[in-house]
């Protein structure tokens, strides 16, 4: 493998991990499932659940996301070890949100991943979710209220920001 190929593989795998988060948060369940190999597995031993195959993974993410009033996930780079057309990796995750039933969740976790190069690019063979920290205290914040035609910002939020010629910002508050 050339040095260029190793760099390209790492970039593709990081993009795959980013697509996972984006597809989940944007409720694009078909795209979410397509990020796995046809026989791929998504496991969450702490619940405990596992979903195998794209159809089961797609149904699971839709069912799981429907339980949240709001949900935010950020993923941070971890490790990637490429071994030909397969790879191993870890990605670090921070999540918070409020369930429709009212409970709140803040957690820091990691994904233990196995990847495979396919004709469609790198895909997950397996993602195993490990929670390292969980806080179920009520979250103080809330999601903005939606109104027809857009999103209304919470009271006191910055509505606009202007920059002068020196690049300094000033804000208007409503």
ABEGO torsion letter per residue (X at the ends): XBAAAAAAAAAAAAAAAAAAAAAAAAGBAAAAAAABBAABBBBBAAOBBBBBEAAAAAAAAAAAAAABABBBBBBBBBBBBBBEABBBBBBBBBBBEBBAAGBBBBBBBBBBBBBBBBAAEBBBABBBBBBABBBABBBABBBBBBBBGEBBBBBGBBABBBBBAAGBBBBBBX
